Amino acid sequence: MVDPISLSEQGTNSAMKSIGRTIVVGIGANLGDRLATLTQVGAGLAHLGTVEAAASLWESDAIGPPQDRYWNTAVRLRARSSAPEIVRELLRIEASLGRVRTLRWGPRVVDLDLLWIDGEVSDDPAAEVPHPRMHERSFALTPLLEVAPDAIDPRTGAPFIVVREPPLERIGAGHVDPLRWTLLASR
């Protein structure tokens, strides 16, 4: 769905500010019951704003130390919150689901990342937007482009380009009402 208000108008249009901006949150997990965790994340994300789309469920090898493969997806929301407010809520959701930060790029029950906000750049180290490494990671960029196919890099004005590393396997479908994911029959 293309927004009827151009990017240049969104920054100054009070009607757009009142209904929120388009944001995309990346979701990953490789510990525990990943499907149950994704469902719980979906319930938490509903507190941020209106869920508009859910990407497919993708599986990939992990980056970092040896560990189980990751399941990744993304959700597009309409929200009014600032980037730091969104990140604080994502960290709260992670903690409520048992995420403990011990090892960089280590196994995780859940990993939530603010990937992109339409037309917005944030250099806040705690809430950098767009996500600083998204353009290098298929598991972040592929789901983002699935839910926001016209997404552009607000720093350059160029469309994001799909990357192929690490290789992905589509393993499920995303649904919006209610927000949930189902595994493909071949799983």
Secondary structure, DSSP 8 states (H G I E B T S, - for coil): ---SS-HHHHTT-HHHHHH-EEEEEEEEE-SS-HHHHHHHHHHHHTTTSEEEEE--EEEE--SSSS---EEEEEEEEEE---HHHHHHHHHHHHHHTT----STT---S-EEEEEEETT--B--TTS-BS-TTGGG-HHHHHHHHHH-TT-B-TTT--B------S--EEEEEEETTTTEEEE-TT-
